[in-house]
Amino acid sequence: MNLAWGITGAGHFLRESFDVFKELKQKNPELKVTTFLSRAGEEVVRMYGLADELSGISGGGYLEECFYEREQGSSFPKTGRFLLQKYNALVISPATSNTTAKLACGIADTLVTNAVAQAVKGGIPVFIVPVDIAGKLESKMPYFIDREICMRCEICPPALQCTRHAISDQIDLLKCDGCGLCVRLCSYGAIRGGLAKLKVRDVDSKNVRILSKLEGIRILNHPQKILNVKELSPKN
């Protein structure tokens, strides 16, 4: 079985999505996963410290590549594989509200949204896990410096030893690779992750409802639901 996995720029459900795909690979060693990452998706995978884990899911062989939007040009030629029936299904998890809105409006101007468009055109089933469905949610945040705790040490071990040079008076998340070394080096516990409580906007809930009615697309409310989809079973 060959699956395509699309990752967009959401931290919410990101770790859970990785866990699900690792479980799918464990259950079916013959499974091949091609990963398509939007520009924002590439950034969040790095800042949440998941880049190395991605190589264990998409190892780099044929139909196991990682395709990055920054490398694909404007026409996204690799999404043509969906028209050639190379995949059994496409899973977008997590899908940001921006990606959901574009898909609801039929816009296909990113690597991931174009992959969805080509998959639907090619008759490949698409499963999408939006991060903003309805109500309220708690989203895991990347590492940050709590300024109320930080002692502004003249010699800051986290800043000195950060191999990405991502730390000054704050953490530059575009440089951070989520390794967590800074958390261990800060004697005052001023560097940490955390949870943010968010309210889902009405417009985002509306776009999810629109998307759920489109041909060829099925909405899942959590990455764990991917494991229950019969089309993703090793028998198919």
C-alpha positions in Angstrom: 0.0 0.0 0.0 1.2 3.5 -0.9 -0.1 6.5 1.1 0.5 10.2 0.7 0.6 12.4 3.7 0.2 16.2 3.6 1.5 18.3 6.5 0.6 22.0 6.9 1.7 24.6 9.4 -0.2 23.7 12.5 1.3 22.6 15.8 -2.0 21.3 17.0 -2.4 17.6 16.2 1.1 17.5 14.8 2.7 15.1 17.3 -0.5 13.0 17.2 -0.3 12.8 13.4 3.3 11.6 13.6 2.4 8.9 16.2 -0.4 7.7 13.9 1.8 7.3 10.9 4.5 5.6 12.9 1.8 3.1 14.1 0.6 2.6 10.5 4.2 1.7 9.5 4.6 -0.7 12.5 1.4 -2.5 11.6 2.3 -2.7 7.9 6.1 -2.8 7.3 5.4 -2.9 3.5 3.6 0.5 3.7 5.2 3.3 1.7 4.5 6.9 2.7 5.3 10.0 0.6 5.2 13.2 2.6 4.2 16.5 1.1 5.1 19.5 3.3 3.9 23.1 2.8 6.4 25.8 3.6 4.8 26.4 6.9 4.6 22.6 7.5 8.3 22.3 7.0 8.9 25.1 9.6 6.6 23.6 12.3 8.0 20.1 11.9 11.5 21.5 12.6 10.5 23.8 15.5 8.6 21.0 17.2 11.7 18.7 16.9 10.1 16.2 14.6 12.4 16.4 11.6 14.4 13.2 12.5 11.2 11.3 13.1 9.9 12.2 9.6 12.9 10.4 8.0 11.7 7.2 9.8 8.3 7.5 8.1 9.3 8.6 4.7 12.8 7.1 4.2 13.7 8.6 0.9 13.2 5.7 -1.6 10.7 5.8 -4.4 7.2 6.6 -3.1 8.8 7.3 0.3 10.2 10.7 -0.4 9.6 14.0 1.4 8.6 16.7 -1.0 9.0 20.3 0.3 7.0 23.1 -1.3 10.1 25.3 -1.5 11.7 22.8 -3.9 8.7 22.1 -6.1 8.4 25.2 -8.2 5.0 26.8 -9.0 3.5 23.9 -10.9 4.1 21.2 -8.2 4.9 18.5 -10.8 5.1 15.7 -8.1 1.3 16.0 -7.4 0.8 14.5 -10.9 1.4 11.1 -9.3 -2.2 11.2 -8.0 -3.4 11.3 -11.6 -1.2 8.3 -12.3 -2.9 6.3 -9.4 0.3 5.9 -7.5 -1.4 6.2 -4.1 -4.2 4.4 -2.3 -5.2 7.6 -0.4 -4.1 11.0 0.6 -4.2 12.1 4.3 -3.8 15.8 5.3 -3.1 15.9 9.0 -3.0 18.4 10.5 -4.8 20.9 8.2 -4.6 24.5 9.2 -7.6 26.8 9.0 -5.8 28.5 6.0 -5.5 25.2 4.1 -9.1 24.3 4.9 -10.4 27.7 3.7 -8.5 27.3 0.4 -9.8 23.8 -0.2 -13.3 24.9 0.6 -13.0 27.6 -2.0 -11.3 25.4 -4.6 -8.0 27.1 -4.4 -4.9 24.9 -5.1 -1.9 27.3 -4.9 0.2 25.4 -2.4 1.8 22.0 -2.6 -0.7 20.4 -0.2 -3.8 22.1 -1.6 -2.7 21.1 -5.1 -2.1 17.6 -4.0 -5.7 17.5 -2.7 -7.0 18.8 -6.0 -5.1 16.3 -8.1 -6.1 13.4 -5.8 -9.8 14.3 -6.2 -9.4 14.6 -9.9 -7.7 11.2 -10.0 -10.3 9.5 -7.9 -8.0 9.0 -4.9 -9.8 9.2 -1.6 -8.8 12.2 0.6 -8.9 12.3 4.4 -8.5 15.6 6.2 -7.9 16.3 9.9 -8.6 20.1 10.4 -7.3 21.7 13.5 -10.2 24.2 13.8 -13.5 22.3 13.7 -15.7 23.9 16.4 -15.7 25.1 20.0 -12.5 25.5 22.0 -9.3 23.6 22.0 -5.9 23.5 23.7 -2.9 23.6 21.4 0.7 22.6 22.2 3.1 25.5 21.7 6.8 25.4 20.7 9.5 26.4 23.2 9.4 30.0 24.4 11.1 32.1 27.1 8.9 33.1 30.0 10.0 36.7 30.6 8.4 36.7 34.1 10.8 33.9 35.1 13.9 34.7 33.1 16.7 36.2 35.2 18.4 37.8 32.2 21.7 36.2 33.1 24.8 38.0 31.9 26.1 34.6 30.7 23.1 32.6 29.3 24.0 28.9 28.8 21.0 28.2 26.5 22.0 31.1 24.2 25.7 30.1 24.3 25.2 26.4 23.5 22.3 26.7 21.1 23.7 25.2 17.9 21.1 27.0 15.8 21.8 30.4 17.4 18.1 30.7 17.9 18.2 32.4 21.4 18.6 36.0 22.3 16.0 37.7 24.5 13.5 35.4 22.9 13.6 32.2 20.8 13.6 32.6 17.0 11.3 29.8 16.0 12.4 30.0 12.4 15.8 28.9 13.5 14.8 26.6 16.4 14.8 22.9 15.7 13.0 21.9 18.9 15.9 19.9 20.3 15.0 20.9 23.9 18.7 21.5 24.9 17.8 25.0 26.1 15.2 23.7 28.5 17.7 21.5 30.2 20.3 24.3 30.4 18.2 27.0 31.9 18.7 26.8 35.7 15.5 28.9 36.4 13.1 26.9 34.2 12.3 30.0 32.1 12.3 28.1 28.8 9.4 25.8 28.3 6.6 24.7 26.0 3.0 25.0 27.0 -0.6 24.9 26.0 -2.6 27.7 24.5 -6.4 27.8 24.8 -8.0 28.8 21.5 -11.5 29.6 20.4 -12.4 28.3 16.9 -13.6 31.1 14.7 -17.1 30.8 13.1 -15.6 31.2 9.7 -13.3 28.2 10.2 -16.1 26.0 11.4 -18.1 27.0 8.3 -15.2 26.1 6.0 -14.9 22.7 7.6 -18.6 22.1 7.0 -18.2 23.2 3.4 -15.2 20.9 2.9 -17.1 17.9 4.4 -19.7 18.2 1.6 -17.2 18.2 -1.3 -16.8 15.1 -3.5 -13.9 12.8 -2.6 -13.1 14.3 0.7 -13.8 12.9 4.2 -13.3 14.9 7.4 -11.8 13.3 10.5 -11.9 15.0 13.9 -8.7 13.6 15.3 -5.6 11.9 13.9 -6.4 8.7 15.8 -9.4 8.3 13.5 -7.0 7.7 10.7 -6.4 4.2 12.1 -10.1 3.3 11.8 -10.3 4.1 8.1 -10.8 0.9 6.1 -9.1 2.3 3.0 -5.9 2.7 5.0 -6.0 -0.9 6.3 -3.1 -3.2 5.2 -5.7 -5.4 3.5 -6.6 -2.8 1.0 
